[in-house]
């Protein structure tokens, strides 16, 4: 019995080490690494993407809210591409807005970016984001994660 318990513990440990070994950082070309966070973490075929705001490569936020949303989605897209994925692989999105009055404007840009079937989504209105932005998005993608809508 002791040998069986030891064998199960060994297999369990090996499985854990294998999963941990598959974890890798995903960073778009030209993006600066950060000491405190990663743009994306790939575990197996699942990509976890950090919160992305609407800053462009120079750190500037567009003056028009819809352009800021588009830039935030493009920033998510850059991490997806670096991880070998596309918006069609996104299965879940979290949206953080600084004002409820911008929800419909965000939603119009979002619906143009993500096609049917759209990922699951949570939208939260917050008092403030770090920096001057009005939106931040996080996403989770899985290679081949979404199927086409029935009848597509």
C-alpha positions as CSV (number, residue, x, y, z in Angstrom):
1,X,0.0,0.0,0.0
2,X,2.9,2.4,0.8
3,X,4.3,1.7,-2.7
4,X,1.0,2.6,-4.2
5,X,0.7,5.9,-2.3
6,X,4.3,6.7,-3.3
7,X,3.6,6.0,-6.9
8,X,0.5,8.1,-7.0
9,X,2.4,11.0,-5.3
10,X,5.2,10.7,-7.8
11,X,2.8,10.7,-10.8
12,X,1.0,13.7,-9.3
13,X,4.2,15.6,-8.8
14,X,5.4,14.8,-12.4
15,X,2.0,16.0,-13.8
16,X,2.3,19.3,-11.8
17,X,5.8,19.9,-13.0
18,X,4.8,19.3,-16.6
19,X,2.0,21.8,-16.4
20,X,4.2,24.4,-14.8
21,X,6.9,23.8,-17.5
22,X,4.3,24.7,-20.2
23,X,3.9,28.2,-18.7
24,X,5.5,30.9,-20.9
25,X,5.4,34.7,-21.3
26,X,3.9,36.1,-24.4
27,X,5.0,39.7,-25.4
28,X,4.2,41.4,-28.7
29,X,7.3,42.5,-30.7
30,X,8.5,45.9,-29.6
31,X,6.7,45.8,-26.3
32,X,8.8,46.6,-23.3
33,X,9.0,43.9,-20.6
34,X,7.7,44.9,-17.2
35,X,9.2,43.9,-13.9
36,X,5.8,43.6,-12.3
37,X,3.5,42.0,-14.9
38,X,3.4,40.1,-18.2
39,X,1.5,41.0,-21.3
40,X,0.3,37.4,-21.6
41,X,0.9,34.0,-20.1
42,X,0.5,30.9,-22.2
43,X,-0.4,27.7,-20.4
44,X,-0.9,24.8,-22.7
45,X,-3.3,26.1,-25.4
46,X,-4.8,28.9,-23.1
47,X,-3.5,32.5,-23.2
48,X,-4.3,34.8,-20.3
49,X,-3.9,38.5,-21.3
50,X,-3.2,41.2,-18.8
51,X,-5.4,44.4,-18.6
52,X,-4.8,46.5,-21.7
53,X,-5.7,50.1,-22.0
54,X,-6.1,52.4,-25.0
55,X,-2.5,53.7,-25.0
56,X,-0.7,53.5,-28.3
57,X,3.0,52.5,-28.7
58,X,4.1,56.0,-27.6
59,X,1.9,55.8,-24.5
60,X,-0.7,58.3,-25.8
61,X,-4.4,57.9,-25.3
62,X,-6.6,59.0,-28.2
63,X,-8.9,61.9,-27.5
64,X,-12.0,60.1,-28.8
65,X,-13.4,57.4,-26.6
66,X,-14.2,55.0,-29.5
67,X,-10.6,55.3,-30.7
68,X,-9.4,54.5,-27.2
69,X,-11.6,51.3,-27.1
70,X,-10.3,50.3,-30.6
71,X,-6.7,50.8,-29.4
72,X,-7.3,48.7,-26.3
73,X,-8.7,45.9,-28.5
74,X,-5.7,46.3,-30.9
75,X,-3.4,45.9,-27.9
76,X,-5.2,42.7,-26.9
77,X,-4.9,41.7,-30.6
78,X,-1.1,42.2,-30.5
79,X,-0.8,39.8,-27.6
80,X,-3.0,37.3,-29.3
81,X,-0.9,37.5,-32.5
82,X,2.3,37.0,-30.5
83,X,0.7,33.9,-28.9
84,X,-0.2,32.5,-32.3
85,X,-3.9,33.3,-31.8
86,X,-6.6,35.7,-33.1
87,X,-9.7,37.4,-31.8
88,X,-11.7,34.3,-32.8
89,X,-9.8,32.3,-30.1
90,X,-11.0,34.7,-27.3
91,X,-13.4,32.9,-25.0
92,X,-13.8,35.5,-22.2
93,X,-13.3,39.3,-21.8
94,X,-13.5,41.6,-18.8
95,X,-14.2,45.3,-19.5
96,X,-13.5,48.0,-17.0
97,X,-15.1,51.4,-17.7
98,X,-14.7,54.7,-15.8
99,X,-18.2,55.8,-16.8
100,X,-21.5,53.9,-17.3
101,X,-22.5,56.4,-19.9
102,X,-19.8,55.1,-22.2
103,X,-21.1,51.5,-22.2
104,X,-23.1,51.7,-25.5
105,X,-20.2,53.5,-27.3
106,X,-17.8,50.8,-26.1
107,X,-20.2,48.0,-27.1
108,X,-20.5,49.3,-30.6
109,X,-16.7,49.1,-31.1
110,X,-16.5,45.8,-29.2
111,X,-19.2,44.2,-31.5
112,X,-17.3,45.2,-34.6
113,X,-14.1,43.6,-33.2
114,X,-15.5,40.3,-32.0
115,X,-17.6,38.4,-34.4
116,X,-20.3,35.8,-33.6
117,X,-20.2,33.8,-31.4
118,X,-18.8,36.6,-29.2
119,X,-16.8,35.7,-26.1
120,X,-18.3,35.7,-22.6
121,X,-18.0,39.1,-21.0
122,X,-18.2,40.9,-17.8
123,X,-18.4,44.7,-17.8
124,X,-17.7,46.7,-14.6
125,X,-17.8,50.5,-14.0
126,X,-15.0,51.6,-11.7
127,X,-14.2,54.9,-10.1
128,X,-10.7,55.2,-11.6
129,X,-8.1,53.2,-13.6
130,X,-4.4,53.5,-13.2
131,X,-3.3,56.2,-15.6
132,X,-5.5,58.6,-17.6
133,X,-7.5,56.0,-19.6
134,X,-11.3,55.4,-19.6
135,X,-11.2,51.6,-20.4
136,X,-9.2,48.5,-19.6
137,X,-9.7,45.0,-21.0
138,X,-8.5,41.6,-20.0
139,X,-9.0,38.5,-22.1
140,X,-8.6,34.7,-22.0
141,X,-8.1,32.9,-25.3
142,X,-7.8,29.2,-26.2
143,X,-6.5,28.0,-29.5
144,X,-9.6,26.9,-31.4
145,X,-11.6,28.1,-28.4
146,X,-14.8,29.3,-30.2
147,X,-16.8,27.5,-32.8
148,X,-18.7,29.3,-35.5
149,X,-22.2,30.1,-34.7
150,X,-24.8,27.5,-35.8
151,X,-25.7,28.1,-39.4
152,X,-22.6,30.1,-40.1
